[in-house]
Amino acid sequence: MSDAITVRGLHKRYKNAVAVDGVDLRVHDGEVFALLGPNGAGKTTTVEILEGFRRRTSGEVSVLGVDPQHGDATWRSRVGVVLQSTGEFDDLTAREVVRHFAQYYPKADDPDAVLARVGLTDKQNDRTRVLSGGQKRRLDVALGIVGRPELLFLDEPTTGFDPEARREFWGLIRDLAAAGTTILLTTHYLDEAETLADRVGVLAGGRLIAVDTPDRLGDRGSGTATVGWLGPDGPRSERTDTPTAVVTRLAAQFGGEVPGLTITRPSLEDVYLRMIGAGE
Ligand SMILES: Nc1ncnc2c1ncn2[C@@H]1O[C@H](COP(=O)(O)OP(=O)(O)OP(=O)(O)O)[C@@H](O)[C@H]1O
């Protein structure tokens, strides 16, 4: 499997802070990779280095086979970027902005189709300054994908989206991934990572402390489960490493169907919070 992104020993030191402290990372071609981590963990710094917007202190970085510090116009046209902060386009309409950006790319998508994909067709003739926060964010996403990038960076893409817009956005990301686009996103939403990502990485204090599939992170799949059921005196539960054995015992005890049976394992949020040491 070839890699769209390879990072070895990445360090970034600002004047008063070490933001990235020795990160090794590979993102495979065609993969959706979610970078998680608390505020200040170094996600944006890492992503901006990969995008070529920020210089690293040390380490090796290759993005689509190129060191982003030396990425030329051709390389840039292969990479789509959705930054955390919204751009200001004064008095241009949403459609004008997308059409304008499309001109910079050799294989740009049809601007009207892109506006439709991000759900902005109804707002295409509104000036961007009157768009709501979520609509501006959709416009940011439109600008990130209008060049048909091979690799798309999304820094907290759905912050400010209403639940329906988030679902629509997830559909868009799935379509892009199905078409072969490699995607690296940062997010604070664990459900977003779980829904979209093939693999997640957890950054804390500038270090990548775990990388795995969402269902395996932190031994989620094999860790302790909780079996719940409705006993004669009310709800009961038992924590166990062998839930099948507990259910078999209960089934024998009840002579068949176990009332109110549930088996739960730690959620991605549970293991994530444990990993970053929240509340300790
Ligand atoms: N331009 C800068 N100058 C100095 N320090 C910075 C700069 N940008 C970021 N930092 C510091 O580097 C660390 C990592 O910041 P970064 O923005 O990469 O974190 P993050 O994981 O993206 O956080 P968030 O989830 O809040 O967006 C923080 O301690 C931050 O204060």
PDBQT file of the ligand as one rigid body, heavy atoms in Angstrom, charges set to zero:
ROOT
HETATM    1  N1  LIG A 301       1.690  30.864  15.926  1.00  0.00    +0.000 N 
HETATM    2  C1  LIG A 301       1.957  30.379  17.132  1.00  0.00    +0.000 A 
HETATM    3  N2  LIG A 301       2.871  30.926  17.940  1.00  0.00    +0.000 NA
HETATM    4  C2  LIG A 301       3.145  30.402  19.158  1.00  0.00    +0.000 A 
HETATM    5  N3  LIG A 301       2.537  29.315  19.675  1.00  0.00    +0.000 NA
HETATM    6  C3  LIG A 301       1.592  28.720  18.912  1.00  0.00    +0.000 A 
HETATM    7  C4  LIG A 301       1.252  29.211  17.602  1.00  0.00    +0.000 A 
HETATM    8  N4  LIG A 301       0.289  28.406  17.094  1.00  0.00    +0.000 NA
HETATM    9  C5  LIG A 301       0.043  27.455  18.018  1.00  0.00    +0.000 A 
HETATM   10  N5  LIG A 301       0.822  27.638  19.120  1.00  0.00    +0.000 N 
HETATM   11  C6  LIG A 301       0.854  26.779  20.321  1.00  0.00    +0.000 C 
HETATM   12  O1  LIG A 301       1.169  25.463  19.913  1.00  0.00    +0.000 OA
HETATM   13  C7  LIG A 301       0.382  24.496  20.615  1.00  0.00    +0.000 C 
HETATM   14  C8  LIG A 301      -0.409  23.646  19.636  1.00  0.00    +0.000 C 
HETATM   15  O2  LIG A 301      -1.401  24.439  18.992  1.00  0.00    +0.000 OA
HETATM   16  P1  LIG A 301      -2.329  23.892  17.814  1.00  0.00    +0.000 P 
HETATM   17  O3  LIG A 301      -3.137  25.042  17.301  1.00  0.00    +0.000 OA
HETATM   18  O4  LIG A 301      -1.511  23.144  16.834  1.00  0.00    +0.000 OA
HETATM   19  O5  LIG A 301      -3.273  22.874  18.617  1.00  0.00    +0.000 OA
HETATM   20  P2  LIG A 301      -4.636  22.156  18.176  1.00  0.00    +0.000 P 
HETATM   21  O6  LIG A 301      -4.497  20.726  18.561  1.00  0.00    +0.000 OA
HETATM   22  O7  LIG A 301      -4.929  22.428  16.742  1.00  0.00    +0.000 OA
HETATM   23  O8  LIG A 301      -5.701  22.872  19.102  1.00  0.00    +0.000 OA
HETATM   24  P3  LIG A 301      -7.283  23.187  18.872  1.00  0.00    +0.000 P 
HETATM   25  O9  LIG A 301      -8.000  21.902  19.083  1.00  0.00    +0.000 OA
HETATM   26  O10 LIG A 301      -7.564  24.163  19.982  1.00  0.00    +0.000 OA
HETATM   27  O11 LIG A 301      -7.453  23.771  17.507  1.00  0.00    +0.000 OA
HETATM   28  C9  LIG A 301      -0.475  25.295  21.580  1.00  0.00    +0.000 C 
HETATM   29  O12 LIG A 301       0.178  25.292  22.825  1.00  0.00    +0.000 OA
HETATM   30  C10 LIG A 301      -0.494  26.687  20.990  1.00  0.00    +0.000 C 
HETATM   31  O13 LIG A 301      -0.632  27.663  22.007  1.00  0.00    +0.000 OA
ENDROOT
TORSDOF 0
